[in-house]
């Protein structure tokens, strides 16, 4: 049986649907058809094999292929309709609503072309429009209940860092130690997988870069890449042995009850080299500096510009956010049901910060072929300003 504390409250579902309908009404969209599981979960409370249809002026329908008993237990949607095939959905919609939708929103950013063409034949009388901005506008503002879920993930992330500090030993490979970290995290509630929205993105939970492996550029859309285990998976922890007196950068992705936490800390077994120590302290300085301007009304591009300016003033601009020809154009990203969500704290963007937004902020440096330095913490924008949602101390750890 499900623990009641694991279920999304019906009031949450009602408020989210109401918000979505308000945004639909503003642009004259008749309905939205949700096919992406994190979106379906957000608006229905279940991640069973299902589709969610939301008309602007009537109750939503949750179409469940499998597994109906669990979907009914988990969802806050009143009308749950069993189906044996997605092809049955248009007929079931006709059973509930007398007027067919002329315009239907789809999340164009995640619906494959083949599925899109299939849906066009399925809903032949409707025109499809991109509903991604509407969906993400709802999801980017976290409720108090969602914040409490993210605090649970932050608690496990803090405990995982404590495990790392107590169990890291010299001579063990990066990937082997990550296996032990994963076993601890999974035993304490980590879902095991991180959800990412873009089809070319990768979500992996334990990204350990020791010494020279932190100084490698690579394919990952991030300031840092790591060696990875092979050419087919060329990022994150690799086979290098972790040594004493070398900087170790540990980037942890944690998912608990559907919500993510993304944190990075620097560690050393022994004494941190002076250059790495100074770069790590600069990253902490930048983190606190940008937090002070992360208040409602601040454009996200201004946060990025402030971080860049601070790095230059600290004399580390050349190493900030990647190698000279691989600079990242963001200093942080929204986070919640997916590891990376809108808004992105990126250069030039004008989206204004608002209470309820949550960001993973990651000022990081790379010293080519030498080491990586940096920090990443999660910041919650509030009505009064901002606060750290992360519970792990914002410092370097000497073991």
One Martini backbone bead per residue (centre of mass of N, CA, C, O) as a GRO file, in nm:
protein
  399
    1UNK     BB    1   0.100   0.034   0.016
    2UNK     BB    2   0.053   0.359   0.026
    3UNK     BB    3   0.180   0.637   0.146
    4UNK     BB    4   0.024   0.927   0.210
    5UNK     BB    5   0.293   1.105   0.202
    6UNK     BB    6   0.343   1.023  -0.116
    7UNK     BB    7   0.105   1.194  -0.195
    8UNK     BB    8  -0.057   1.412  -0.381
    9UNK     BB    9  -0.243   1.656  -0.312
   10UNK     BB   10  -0.543   1.754  -0.427
   11UNK     BB   11  -0.494   2.059  -0.405
   12UNK     BB   12  -0.249   2.066  -0.585
   13UNK     BB   13  -0.385   1.966  -0.843
   14UNK     BB   14  -0.601   2.182  -0.863
   15UNK     BB   15  -0.410   2.432  -0.878
   16UNK     BB   16  -0.255   2.344  -1.134
   17UNK     BB   17  -0.495   2.326  -1.327
   18UNK     BB   18  -0.591   2.615  -1.289
   19UNK     BB   19  -0.333   2.749  -1.391
   20UNK     BB   20  -0.334   2.620  -1.670
   21UNK     BB   21  -0.611   2.733  -1.761
   22UNK     BB   22  -0.536   3.030  -1.746
   23UNK     BB   23  -0.315   3.014  -1.969
   24UNK     BB   24  -0.502   2.908  -2.190
   25UNK     BB   25  -0.707   3.144  -2.196
   26UNK     BB   26  -0.506   3.371  -2.280
   27UNK     BB   27  -0.454   3.208  -2.580
   28UNK     BB   28  -0.698   3.016  -2.676
   29UNK     BB   29  -0.687   2.721  -2.556
   30UNK     BB   30  -0.876   2.429  -2.544
   31UNK     BB   31  -0.628   2.214  -2.502
   32UNK     BB   32  -0.437   1.952  -2.328
   33UNK     BB   33  -0.182   1.701  -2.413
   34UNK     BB   34  -0.031   1.469  -2.199
   35UNK     BB   35   0.288   1.258  -2.235
   36UNK     BB   36   0.485   1.344  -2.013
   37UNK     BB   37   0.551   1.216  -1.713
   38UNK     BB   38   0.622   1.466  -1.538
   39UNK     BB   39   0.367   1.620  -1.626
   40UNK     BB   40   0.159   1.415  -1.537
   41UNK     BB   41   0.243   1.407  -1.243
   42UNK     BB   42   0.203   1.706  -1.175
   43UNK     BB   43  -0.122   1.706  -1.272
   44UNK     BB   44  -0.203   1.402  -1.115
   45UNK     BB   45   0.011   1.205  -0.924
   46UNK     BB   46   0.094   1.009  -1.167
   47UNK     BB   47   0.325   0.745  -1.335
   48UNK     BB   48   0.164   0.592  -1.502
   49UNK     BB   49   0.026   0.458  -1.787
   50UNK     BB   50  -0.048   0.774  -1.929
   51UNK     BB   51  -0.297   1.032  -2.007
   52UNK     BB   52  -0.360   1.394  -2.027
   53UNK     BB   53  -0.671   1.578  -2.041
   54UNK     BB   54  -0.713   1.946  -2.079
   55UNK     BB   55  -0.971   2.144  -2.060
   56UNK     BB   56  -1.051   2.476  -2.020
   57UNK     BB   57  -1.394   2.411  -1.942
   58UNK     BB   58  -1.314   2.135  -1.787
   59UNK     BB   59  -1.258   1.833  -1.690
   60UNK     BB   60  -1.022   1.614  -1.655
   61UNK     BB   61  -0.850   1.336  -1.822
   62UNK     BB   62  -0.747   1.004  -1.726
   63UNK     BB   63  -0.555   0.782  -1.919
   64UNK     BB   64  -0.534   0.425  -1.854
   65UNK     BB   65  -0.341   0.139  -1.919
   66UNK     BB   66  -0.106   0.121  -1.683
   67UNK     BB   67  -0.220   0.098  -1.354
   68UNK     BB   68  -0.526   0.146  -1.239
   69UNK     BB   69  -0.521   0.111  -0.925
   70UNK     BB   70  -0.274   0.300  -0.881
   71UNK     BB   71  -0.383   0.553  -1.017
   72UNK     BB   72  -0.633   0.589  -0.832
   73UNK     BB   73  -0.468   0.618  -0.568
   74UNK     BB   74  -0.274   0.871  -0.668
   75UNK     BB   75  -0.480   1.057  -0.782
   76UNK     BB   76  -0.657   1.388  -0.825
   77UNK     BB   77  -0.835   1.280  -1.044
   78UNK     BB   78  -1.163   1.211  -1.109
   79UNK     BB   79  -1.128   1.119  -1.417
   80UNK     BB   80  -1.082   0.772  -1.478
   81UNK     BB   81  -0.972   0.607  -1.784
   82UNK     BB   82  -0.983   0.316  -1.930
   83UNK     BB   83  -0.736   0.171  -2.159
   84UNK     BB   84  -0.587  -0.027  -2.441
   85UNK     BB   85  -0.554   0.243  -2.622
   86UNK     BB   86  -0.475   0.547  -2.758
   87UNK     BB   87  -0.699   0.529  -2.989
   88UNK     BB   88  -0.946   0.569  -2.774
   89UNK     BB   89  -0.945   0.867  -2.679
   90UNK     BB   90  -1.134   1.033  -2.870
   91UNK     BB   91  -1.394   0.876  -2.793
   92UNK     BB   92  -1.389   0.941  -2.489
   93UNK     BB   93  -1.407   1.245  -2.521
   94UNK     BB   94  -1.689   1.241  -2.658
   95UNK     BB   95  -1.836   1.123  -2.405
   96UNK     BB   96  -1.778   1.401  -2.229
   97UNK     BB   97  -1.777   1.598  -2.488
   98UNK     BB   98  -1.955   1.794  -2.724
   99UNK     BB   99  -1.702   1.979  -2.786
  100UNK     BB  100  -1.451   2.006  -2.988
  101UNK     BB  101  -1.126   2.060  -3.024
  102UNK     BB  102  -0.940   2.299  -3.217
  103UNK     BB  103  -0.711   2.325  -2.988
  104UNK     BB  104  -0.391   2.163  -2.910
  105UNK     BB  105  -0.161   2.094  -2.665
  106UNK     BB  106   0.193   2.037  -2.687
  107UNK     BB  107   0.511   1.913  -2.600
  108UNK     BB  108   0.746   1.982  -2.829
  109UNK     BB  109   1.018   1.915  -2.664
  110UNK     BB  110   0.918   1.578  -2.624
  111UNK     BB  111   0.778   1.510  -2.889
  112UNK     BB  112   0.798   1.302  -3.123
  113UNK     BB  113   0.752   1.303  -3.452
  114UNK     BB  114   0.594   1.038  -3.478
  115UNK     BB  115   0.384   1.112  -3.260
  116UNK     BB  116   0.283   1.371  -3.383
  117UNK     BB  117   0.169   1.244  -3.642
  118UNK     BB  118  -0.024   1.056  -3.494
  119UNK     BB  119  -0.191   1.278  -3.343
  120UNK     BB  120  -0.294   1.416  -3.603
  121UNK     BB  121  -0.473   1.167  -3.680
  122UNK     BB  122  -0.632   1.137  -3.412
  123UNK     BB  123  -0.674   1.474  -3.421
  124UNK     BB  124  -0.791   1.588  -3.709
  125UNK     BB  125  -0.969   1.858  -3.613
  126UNK     BB  126  -0.697   1.965  -3.495
  127UNK     BB  127  -0.471   2.205  -3.370
  128UNK     BB  128  -0.135   2.225  -3.297
  129UNK     BB  129   0.037   2.344  -3.003
  130UNK     BB  130   0.270   2.490  -2.801
  131UNK     BB  131   0.282   2.402  -2.438
  132UNK     BB  132   0.551   2.440  -2.290
  133UNK     BB  133   0.533   2.729  -2.161
  134UNK     BB  134   0.285   2.662  -1.984
  135UNK     BB  135   0.396   2.426  -1.821
  136UNK     BB  136   0.657   2.572  -1.711
  137UNK     BB  137   0.510   2.807  -1.570
  138UNK     BB  138   0.392   2.620  -1.354
  139UNK     BB  139   0.657   2.455  -1.256
  140UNK     BB  140   0.856   2.695  -1.158
  141UNK     BB  141   0.650   2.714  -0.920
  142UNK     BB  142   0.682   2.637  -0.591
  143UNK     BB  143   0.543   2.492  -0.343
  144UNK     BB  144   0.548   2.417  -0.019
  145UNK     BB  145   0.528   2.114  -0.071
  146UNK     BB  146   0.764   2.094  -0.268
  147UNK     BB  147   0.979   2.205  -0.081
  148UNK     BB  148   0.957   1.969   0.121
  149UNK     BB  149   1.061   1.757  -0.082
  150UNK     BB  150   1.338   1.895  -0.133
  151UNK     BB  151   1.432   1.873   0.161
  152UNK     BB  152   1.459   1.566   0.157
  153UNK     BB  153   1.679   1.561  -0.061
  154UNK     BB  154   1.879   1.739   0.099
  155UNK     BB  155   1.920   1.540   0.332
  156UNK     BB  156   2.043   1.310   0.163
  157UNK     BB  157   2.277   1.469   0.045
  158UNK     BB  158   2.413   1.529   0.314
  159UNK     BB  159   2.449   1.229   0.397
  160UNK     BB  160   2.623   1.153   0.151
  161UNK     BB  161   2.859   1.340   0.215
  162UNK     BB  162   2.921   1.207   0.484
  163UNK     BB  163   2.991   0.932   0.365
  164UNK     BB  164   3.226   1.027   0.193
  165UNK     BB  165   3.404   1.139   0.425
  166UNK     BB  166   3.412   0.843   0.576
  167UNK     BB  167   3.502   0.653   0.289
  168UNK     BB  168   3.739   0.776   0.167
  169UNK     BB  169   4.013   0.633  -0.025
  170UNK     BB  170   4.309   0.564  -0.126
  171UNK     BB  171   4.319   0.385  -0.450
  172UNK     BB  172   4.040   0.430  -0.550
  173UNK     BB  173   3.820   0.440  -0.779
  174UNK     BB  174   3.585   0.644  -0.891
  175UNK     BB  175   3.369   0.427  -0.978
  176UNK     BB  176   3.378   0.252  -0.722
  177UNK     BB  177   3.296   0.471  -0.521
  178UNK     BB  178   3.026   0.538  -0.659
  179UNK     BB  179   2.901   0.265  -0.594
  180UNK     BB  180   2.895   0.312  -0.285
  181UNK     BB  181   2.726   0.567  -0.290
  182UNK     BB  182   2.477   0.448  -0.427
  183UNK     BB  183   2.410   0.237  -0.216
  184UNK     BB  184   2.351   0.437   0.007
  185UNK     BB  185   2.136   0.613  -0.134
  186UNK     BB  186   1.935   0.385  -0.205
  187UNK     BB  187   1.895   0.285   0.096
  188UNK     BB  188   1.784   0.610   0.156
  189UNK     BB  189   1.579   0.687  -0.120
  190UNK     BB  190   1.699   0.678  -0.384
  191UNK     BB  191   1.583   0.630  -0.713
  192UNK     BB  192   1.863   0.632  -0.920
  193UNK     BB  193   1.723   0.838  -1.111
  194UNK     BB  194   1.750   1.099  -1.345
  195UNK     BB  195   1.560   1.361  -1.478
  196UNK     BB  196   1.547   1.451  -1.826
  197UNK     BB  197   1.428   1.637  -2.099
  198UNK     BB  198   1.648   1.617  -2.296
  199UNK     BB  199   1.746   1.381  -2.534
  200UNK     BB  200   2.074   1.469  -2.508
  201UNK     BB  201   2.072   1.419  -2.217
  202UNK     BB  202   2.224   1.354  -1.890
  203UNK     BB  203   2.146   1.146  -1.591
  204UNK     BB  204   2.373   1.143  -1.322
  205UNK     BB  205   2.448   1.109  -0.975
  206UNK     BB  206   2.783   1.040  -0.974
  207UNK     BB  207   3.027   1.304  -0.998
  208UNK     BB  208   3.368   1.221  -1.014
  209UNK     BB  209   3.662   1.445  -0.975
  210UNK     BB  210   4.008   1.372  -0.988
  211UNK     BB  211   4.216   1.586  -1.044
  212UNK     BB  212   4.288   1.556  -1.378
  213UNK     BB  213   3.987   1.478  -1.453
  214UNK     BB  214   3.884   1.778  -1.399
  215UNK     BB  215   4.065   1.892  -1.665
  216UNK     BB  216   3.846   1.785  -1.866
  217UNK     BB  217   3.714   1.803  -2.154
  218UNK     BB  218   3.371   1.778  -2.307
  219UNK     BB  219   3.035   1.686  -2.388
  220UNK     BB  220   2.925   1.825  -2.156
  221UNK     BB  221   2.679   2.065  -2.054
  222UNK     BB  222   2.946   2.188  -1.890
  223UNK     BB  223   3.224   2.293  -1.733
  224UNK     BB  224   3.231   1.982  -1.674
  225UNK     BB  225   3.317   1.621  -1.731
  226UNK     BB  226   3.533   1.410  -1.743
  227UNK     BB  227   3.620   1.081  -1.837
  228UNK     BB  228   3.493   0.829  -1.780
  229UNK     BB  229   3.475   0.484  -1.893
  230UNK     BB  230   3.431   0.571  -2.206
  231UNK     BB  231   3.361   0.672  -2.530
  232UNK     BB  232   3.042   0.616  -2.479
  233UNK     BB  233   3.104   0.750  -2.165
  234UNK     BB  234   3.253   1.078  -2.147
  235UNK     BB  235   3.154   1.108  -1.827
  236UNK     BB  236   3.265   1.140  -1.525
  237UNK     BB  237   3.350   0.875  -1.383
  238UNK     BB  238   3.642   0.672  -1.362
  239UNK     BB  239   3.956   0.483  -1.336
  240UNK     BB  240   4.081   0.662  -1.156
  241UNK     BB  241   4.280   0.717  -0.885
  242UNK     BB  242   4.253   0.818  -0.571
  243UNK     BB  243   4.430   1.079  -0.405
  244UNK     BB  244   4.629   1.234  -0.216
  245UNK     BB  245   4.643   1.580  -0.229
  246UNK     BB  246   4.379   1.606  -0.409
  247UNK     BB  247   4.134   1.733  -0.584
  248UNK     BB  248   3.780   1.685  -0.520
  249UNK     BB  249   3.488   1.652  -0.723
  250UNK     BB  250   3.142   1.642  -0.602
  251UNK     BB  251   2.853   1.548  -0.793
  252UNK     BB  252   2.517   1.547  -0.671
  253UNK     BB  253   2.235   1.351  -0.753
  254UNK     BB  254   1.900   1.377  -0.615
  255UNK     BB  255   1.614   1.145  -0.567
  256UNK     BB  256   1.300   1.217  -0.395
  257UNK     BB  257   0.984   1.173  -0.456
  258UNK     BB  258   1.062   1.318  -0.756
  259UNK     BB  259   1.285   1.505  -0.630
  260UNK     BB  260   1.557   1.730  -0.669
  261UNK     BB  261   1.918   1.737  -0.617
  262UNK     BB  262   2.211   1.972  -0.664
  263UNK     BB  263   2.552   1.900  -0.567
  264UNK     BB  264   2.875   2.059  -0.482
  265UNK     BB  265   3.201   1.943  -0.368
  266UNK     BB  266   3.506   1.982  -0.204
  267UNK     BB  267   3.786   1.752  -0.165
  268UNK     BB  268   4.040   1.611   0.072
  269UNK     BB  269   4.318   1.392   0.127
  270UNK     BB  270   4.453   1.620   0.330
  271UNK     BB  271   4.601   1.863   0.122
  272UNK     BB  272   4.521   2.147  -0.033
  273UNK     BB  273   4.602   2.301  -0.291
  274UNK     BB  274   4.637   2.631  -0.333
  275UNK     BB  275   4.491   2.675  -0.606
  276UNK     BB  276   4.236   2.511  -0.530
  277UNK     BB  277   4.160   2.665  -0.277
  278UNK     BB  278   4.121   2.944  -0.410
  279UNK     BB  279   3.905   2.853  -0.616
  280UNK     BB  280   3.702   2.744  -0.411
  281UNK     BB  281   3.664   3.014  -0.260
  282UNK     BB  282   3.563   3.171  -0.507
  283UNK     BB  283   3.307   3.006  -0.550
  284UNK     BB  284   3.180   3.074  -0.277
  285UNK     BB  285   3.174   3.377  -0.321
  286UNK     BB  286   2.988   3.372  -0.571
  287UNK     BB  287   2.748   3.233  -0.448
  288UNK     BB  288   2.689   3.458  -0.234
  289UNK     BB  289   2.670   3.694  -0.429
  290UNK     BB  290   2.423   3.594  -0.603
  291UNK     BB  291   2.222   3.550  -0.374
  292UNK     BB  292   2.183   3.858  -0.307
  293UNK     BB  293   2.037   3.902  -0.611
  294UNK     BB  294   1.816   3.672  -0.552
  295UNK     BB  295   1.539   3.844  -0.628
  296UNK     BB  296   1.259   3.965  -0.689
  297UNK     BB  297   1.290   4.092  -1.035
  298UNK     BB  298   1.540   3.955  -1.130
  299UNK     BB  299   1.717   3.894  -1.390
  300UNK     BB  300   1.882   3.614  -1.489
  301UNK     BB  301   2.111   3.760  -1.649
  302UNK     BB  302   2.220   3.917  -1.398
  303UNK     BB  303   2.332   3.676  -1.249
  304UNK     BB  304   2.538   3.595  -1.458
  305UNK     BB  305   2.694   3.866  -1.472
  306UNK     BB  306   2.781   3.870  -1.173
  307UNK     BB  307   2.955   3.615  -1.183
  308UNK     BB  308   3.151   3.704  -1.404
  309UNK     BB  309   3.254   3.961  -1.262
  310UNK     BB  310   3.364   3.821  -1.008
  311UNK     BB  311   3.571   3.636  -1.146
  312UNK     BB  312   3.741   3.865  -1.268
  313UNK     BB  313   3.808   4.012  -0.996
  314UNK     BB  314   3.954   3.733  -0.893
  315UNK     BB  315   4.134   3.630  -1.153
  316UNK     BB  316   3.932   3.372  -1.300
  317UNK     BB  317   3.797   3.402  -1.587
  318UNK     BB  318   3.954   3.187  -1.767
  319UNK     BB  319   3.826   2.934  -1.574
  320UNK     BB  320   3.533   3.003  -1.606
  321UNK     BB  321   3.298   2.779  -1.720
  322UNK     BB  322   3.553   2.667  -1.864
  323UNK     BB  323   3.705   2.644  -2.132
  324UNK     BB  324   3.775   2.880  -2.361
  325UNK     BB  325   3.605   2.690  -2.595
  326UNK     BB  326   3.380   2.583  -2.337
  327UNK     BB  327   3.168   2.784  -2.247
  328UNK     BB  328   2.931   2.847  -2.040
  329UNK     BB  329   2.591   3.019  -2.044
  330UNK     BB  330   2.566   2.928  -1.733
  331UNK     BB  331   2.508   2.928  -1.358
  332UNK     BB  332   2.214   2.792  -1.377
  333UNK     BB  333   1.914   2.597  -1.267
  334UNK     BB  334   1.639   2.465  -1.264
  335UNK     BB  335   1.451   2.264  -1.013
  336UNK     BB  336   1.279   1.928  -0.962
  337UNK     BB  337   1.134   1.686  -1.140
  338UNK     BB  338   1.385   1.795  -1.283
  339UNK     BB  339   1.711   1.867  -1.306
  340UNK     BB  340   1.629   2.054  -1.560
  341UNK     BB  341   1.486   2.379  -1.553
  342UNK     BB  342   1.291   2.627  -1.575
  343UNK     BB  343   1.492   2.857  -1.544
  344UNK     BB  344   1.786   2.996  -1.681
  345UNK     BB  345   2.107   3.117  -1.579
  346UNK     BB  346   2.150   3.325  -1.845
  347UNK     BB  347   2.264   3.495  -2.092
  348UNK     BB  348   2.031   3.766  -2.151
  349UNK     BB  349   1.802   3.689  -1.984
  350UNK     BB  350   1.464   3.824  -1.870
  351UNK     BB  351   1.368   3.656  -1.661
  352UNK     BB  352   1.205   3.681  -1.360
  353UNK     BB  353   1.221   3.655  -1.046
  354UNK     BB  354   1.030   3.435  -0.819
  355UNK     BB  355   0.843   3.314  -0.596
  356UNK     BB  356   0.938   2.956  -0.595
  357UNK     BB  357   1.197   2.949  -0.712
  358UNK     BB  358   1.450   2.700  -0.819
  359UNK     BB  359   1.817   2.670  -0.786
  360UNK     BB  360   2.111   2.558  -0.939
  361UNK     BB  361   2.423   2.681  -0.832
  362UNK     BB  362   2.746   2.673  -1.049
  363UNK     BB  363   3.045   2.768  -0.963
  364UNK     BB  364   3.312   2.694  -1.199
  365UNK     BB  365   3.641   2.545  -1.246
  366UNK     BB  366   3.907   2.505  -1.499
  367UNK     BB  367   4.219   2.317  -1.512
  368UNK     BB  368   4.396   2.210  -1.748
  369UNK     BB  369   4.499   1.888  -1.660
  370UNK     BB  370   4.446   1.921  -1.332
  371UNK     BB  371   4.158   2.065  -1.227
  372UNK     BB  372   3.869   2.111  -1.025
  373UNK     BB  373   3.644   2.383  -0.923
  374UNK     BB  374   3.374   2.418  -0.675
  375UNK     BB  375   3.012   2.480  -0.659
  376UNK     BB  376   2.678   2.351  -0.546
  377UNK     BB  377   2.358   2.508  -0.490
  378UNK     BB  378   2.036   2.545  -0.352
  379UNK     BB  379   1.796   2.804  -0.440
  380UNK     BB  380   1.537   2.994  -0.280
  381UNK     BB  381   1.287   3.196  -0.378
  382UNK     BB  382   1.148   3.464  -0.204
  383UNK     BB  383   0.970   3.731  -0.093
  384UNK     BB  384   1.242   3.844   0.065
  385UNK     BB  385   1.446   3.657  -0.139
  386UNK     BB  386   1.676   3.417  -0.020
  387UNK     BB  387   1.767   3.059   0.010
  388UNK     BB  388   1.897   2.775   0.131
  389UNK     BB  389   1.813   2.441   0.054
  390UNK     BB  390   2.061   2.347   0.123
  391UNK     BB  391   2.242   2.147   0.388
  392UNK     BB  392   2.513   2.162   0.290
  393UNK     BB  393   2.796   2.288   0.341
  394UNK     BB  394   2.968   2.587   0.226
  395UNK     BB  395   3.245   2.391   0.168
  396UNK     BB  396   3.542   2.251   0.229
  397UNK     BB  397   3.683   1.909   0.256
  398UNK     BB  398   3.881   1.760   0.506
  399UNK     BB  399   3.996   1.409   0.563
   0.00000   0.00000   0.00000
